[in-house]
Amino acid sequence: MTAINAAGTIIVVNRLKEKGYRITGQRQALVEQLVESEEPLSAFEIWERLRIQYKDVSLDTVYRNLHVLVDLGALIPINAMGKEGVRYELVYTSHHHHIVCVKCGQTQCIDYCPVDPHLISVLKTHGYELVRHNLQLFGVCRHCNC
Protein backbone atom coordinates (compact mmCIF):
# COMPACT_ATOMS: atom_id res chain seq x y z
CA MET A 1 0.00 0.00 0.00
CA THR A 2 1.39 3.41 -0.97
CA ALA A 3 1.60 6.35 1.42
CA ILE A 4 -1.23 8.08 -0.47
CA ASN A 5 -3.43 4.98 -0.20
CA ALA A 6 -2.61 4.63 3.50
CA ALA A 7 -3.61 8.26 4.04
CA GLY A 8 -6.88 7.67 2.16
CA THR A 9 -7.62 4.64 4.31
CA ILE A 10 -6.93 6.63 7.49
CA ILE A 11 -9.30 9.41 6.37
CA VAL A 12 -12.18 6.98 5.78
CA VAL A 13 -11.50 4.92 8.92
CA ASN A 14 -11.39 8.09 11.03
CA ARG A 15 -14.74 9.14 9.60
CA LEU A 16 -16.20 5.79 10.66
CA LYS A 17 -14.68 6.07 14.15
CA GLU A 18 -16.04 9.62 14.59
CA LYS A 19 -19.53 8.30 13.95
CA GLY A 20 -19.08 5.48 16.47
CA TYR A 21 -18.54 2.54 14.11
CA ARG A 22 -16.23 -0.29 15.13
CA ILE A 23 -13.33 -0.90 12.77
CA THR A 24 -13.40 -4.64 12.17
CA GLY A 25 -10.83 -6.42 10.03
CA GLN A 26 -13.41 -6.93 7.29
CA ARG A 27 -14.47 -3.27 7.35
CA GLN A 28 -10.83 -2.13 7.24
CA ALA A 29 -10.12 -4.49 4.32
CA LEU A 30 -13.19 -3.24 2.44
CA VAL A 31 -12.01 0.37 2.79
CA GLU A 32 -8.52 -0.65 1.66
CA GLN A 33 -9.94 -2.31 -1.46
CA LEU A 34 -11.79 0.88 -2.37
CA VAL A 35 -8.75 3.06 -1.71
CA GLU A 36 -6.34 0.85 -3.66
CA SER A 37 -8.59 0.46 -6.69
CA GLU A 38 -7.86 2.75 -9.62
CA GLU A 39 -11.51 2.61 -10.67
CA PRO A 40 -14.91 2.42 -8.96
CA LEU A 41 -15.81 -1.11 -7.84
CA SER A 42 -19.11 -2.99 -7.66
CA ALA A 43 -20.20 -4.72 -4.46
CA PHE A 44 -19.58 -8.07 -6.12
CA GLU A 45 -16.01 -7.12 -7.11
CA ILE A 46 -15.29 -5.97 -3.57
CA TRP A 47 -16.77 -9.20 -2.18
CA GLU A 48 -14.62 -11.33 -4.51
CA ARG A 49 -11.48 -9.49 -3.39
CA LEU A 50 -12.36 -9.73 0.31
CA ARG A 51 -13.04 -13.47 0.11
CA ILE A 52 -9.34 -14.06 -0.57
CA GLN A 53 -8.55 -12.89 2.96
CA TYR A 54 -11.91 -13.45 4.70
CA LYS A 55 -13.43 -16.68 3.37
CA ASP A 56 -16.62 -16.25 5.43
CA VAL A 57 -17.43 -12.64 4.46
CA SER A 58 -20.92 -12.41 2.99
CA LEU A 59 -22.14 -10.25 0.15
CA ASP A 60 -24.75 -8.85 2.59
CA THR A 61 -21.90 -7.67 4.85
CA VAL A 62 -20.32 -5.87 1.89
CA TYR A 63 -23.61 -4.17 0.99
CA ARG A 64 -24.25 -3.13 4.62
CA ASN A 65 -20.80 -1.56 4.87
CA LEU A 66 -21.15 0.16 1.50
CA HIS A 67 -24.46 1.69 2.61
CA VAL A 68 -22.85 2.92 5.85
CA LEU A 69 -20.04 4.56 3.85
CA VAL A 70 -22.52 6.17 1.43
CA ASP A 71 -24.59 7.50 4.36
CA LEU A 72 -21.40 8.96 5.90
CA GLY A 73 -20.63 10.70 2.61
CA ALA A 74 -17.42 8.70 2.19
CA LEU A 75 -18.61 6.93 -0.98
CA ILE A 76 -20.44 7.99 -4.11
CA PRO A 77 -22.67 5.35 -5.70
CA ILE A 78 -22.34 5.49 -9.48
CA ASN A 79 -25.28 3.91 -11.26
CA ALA A 80 -24.01 2.14 -14.35
CA MET A 81 -26.12 0.57 -17.05
CA GLY A 82 -26.97 -3.10 -17.57
CA LYS A 83 -24.96 -5.79 -15.82
CA GLU A 84 -22.55 -3.27 -14.31
CA GLY A 85 -25.06 -2.18 -11.64
CA VAL A 86 -23.87 0.26 -8.99
CA ARG A 87 -20.17 1.02 -8.56
CA TYR A 88 -18.68 2.84 -5.59
CA GLU A 89 -16.04 5.56 -5.53
CA LEU A 90 -14.39 7.14 -2.49
CA VAL A 91 -15.02 10.82 -1.86
CA TYR A 92 -11.72 11.89 -0.34
CA THR A 93 -10.81 13.30 -3.77
CA SER A 94 -12.03 16.62 -5.19
CA HIS A 95 -15.73 17.08 -5.98
CA HIS A 96 -16.65 15.80 -9.43
CA HIS A 97 -19.34 14.05 -11.44
CA HIS A 98 -19.41 11.15 -13.91
CA ILE A 99 -20.33 10.12 -17.41
CA VAL A 100 -21.14 6.43 -17.92
CA CYS A 101 -21.05 4.55 -21.24
CA VAL A 102 -24.44 2.87 -21.79
CA LYS A 103 -22.81 0.11 -23.86
CA CYS A 104 -19.70 -0.99 -21.92
CA GLY A 105 -20.26 0.65 -18.52
CA GLN A 106 -16.96 2.57 -18.55
CA THR A 107 -17.09 5.51 -16.14
CA GLN A 108 -15.22 8.77 -16.63
CA CYS A 109 -14.81 11.52 -14.03
CA ILE A 110 -15.83 15.04 -15.02
CA ASP A 111 -14.10 17.77 -13.00
CA TYR A 112 -16.96 20.21 -13.39
CA CYS A 113 -19.99 20.90 -11.22
CA PRO A 114 -23.03 22.49 -12.88
CA VAL A 115 -24.87 23.23 -9.63
CA ASP A 116 -25.66 26.93 -9.76
CA PRO A 117 -25.22 28.92 -6.51
CA HIS A 118 -28.69 30.35 -7.23
CA LEU A 119 -30.13 26.82 -6.85
CA ILE A 120 -28.55 26.54 -3.40
CA SER A 121 -30.11 29.89 -2.49
CA VAL A 122 -33.53 28.67 -3.69
CA LEU A 123 -33.17 25.49 -1.61
CA LYS A 124 -32.40 27.57 1.48
CA THR A 125 -35.51 29.73 0.96
CA HIS A 126 -37.52 26.49 0.98
CA GLY A 127 -35.87 25.42 4.24
CA TYR A 128 -33.38 22.93 2.82
CA GLU A 129 -29.64 22.69 3.26
CA LEU A 130 -27.91 20.83 0.43
CA VAL A 131 -25.93 17.99 2.00
CA ARG A 132 -24.60 16.38 -1.16
CA HIS A 133 -25.47 15.85 -4.78
CA ASN A 134 -24.43 13.56 -7.58
CA LEU A 135 -24.83 14.16 -11.29
CA GLN A 136 -24.47 11.29 -13.71
CA LEU A 137 -24.54 11.61 -17.46
CA PHE A 138 -25.05 8.64 -19.75
CA GLY A 139 -23.61 8.38 -23.26
CA VAL A 140 -21.59 6.18 -25.59
CA CYS A 141 -17.81 6.22 -25.15
CA ARG A 142 -15.35 6.72 -27.99
CA HIS A 143 -14.46 3.01 -28.05
CA CYS A 144 -18.09 1.84 -28.34
CA ASN A 145 -18.99 4.55 -30.84
CA CYS A 146 -16.62 3.15 -33.49
N, C-alpha and C positions, 0 to 999 in steps of 0.2 A: 504494500500500500504506500502510495506517495505521500509526501507531507501535505500536499493540497487535499488529497482524499481524506487523510486523517483529520485535517481541520474541518472538512465538510461533515464528517461523521460526528465529530465533537459538537458542532453547531446543532445538528439534528438531535443528538442524544441529550444535550443540555435543554433543548426545548421540551423534550419528553419529560425530563426530570422536573423542570419548572412547573409542569402541569400535574405532577404527582404520579406519573407512570413509572412502574418498575422497569429496569433495563435488564431483561433476560438475555441469555445467550442468543436465542432465536431472534429476538427483536433487534439486538445489536447486529447480528449477521445480515438481517434483512436490510437494515439501513446501509451497511457496508456494500451490499450488492447494488443498491441504488446509486450510491456515491461513486463506486468504481466503474459503473457502466457508462459507456460513451454515448448511449442513446436511451430513450425512455424504454422501460420494460413493462411487459404485461404481468399480471398476477401469476399466470402459469409459468412464465419464464423465471420469475423470482423463485417460485416454489421448486422448480426443477433444480435450480442452483443451490437452494438451501438443503435439499434432500441429500446432497453429497456429504454434507457435514452433520445434518440432523435428519436421520432416516425416518423418524416418527413425526416430523412436522407435517401438519395437514394444510390443505389448500384453504380451508376455512380460517385457520390461524393467520395465513398470509393476508387474506381479504380483511380480517378484523384489524390487523396492524396497518394495512394500507388505509383503511377508513379513518383510523385514529390519526394518522399522519396527514391526511387530507383535511380533517377537521381542525388540526392544529395549524394549518396553513403551510406545512412543510413540504407537501406534495401537490402537484397539479395533475388532475386526471385529464388525459388527452383522449378524446373519443375518436378512435379510428373507424374505418369502414370495414364491413365484412368480417372475416375471420380474425382480424387483428384485435377487435374489441377495444377495451380501455388500456392505455399505457400510462405509466406514472413517471413523472419527472420531478426531481428535487427543486425546491424554490430558493436555495441559498445563492443562486445566481441572480443576475439583474432581471428586472421585470421584462417579460416578452410574451409574445403570442405565437401561434402555430398555424401552418398550412399543412394539410394532410392529403396525400394522393388517394383518390377514391379507387384506384385500380390496384396499386401495390401496397398501400398503407404507409409508405415512407412519410416521415414527419420532418418538417423543416422549421427551425425557429425564425421568427420575424422580430427583429429588434425595433419595434415601433408599436406605440400604443395609441389607438384612435379615440380613446375616451376623452371627451371634451370637458374641460373644467366647468363649463356651463352646466353639463349634465350632473356633475357632483353637486353644484349649487341647487339645482332643481330637486335632487334627491333630499338634500338637507331641508328645503322648504316643505317637503312632504313628511319630514320627521325621520328620515333614514340616514344612516351613516354607512357609506360604502366600505365594506370589509375587504372584499377581494372581487376580482372579476377575471374572466377567462374568455378570450375570443379565439375561435377556431374557424379557419377558412378551409374549404374543401375544393380541390381541383385535381388536375392530372399533371403529374410531374413530367419533366423533360424526357426521361427515359421511357415512360409509358406512352408518351405522345408521338413517338416515332413510328 
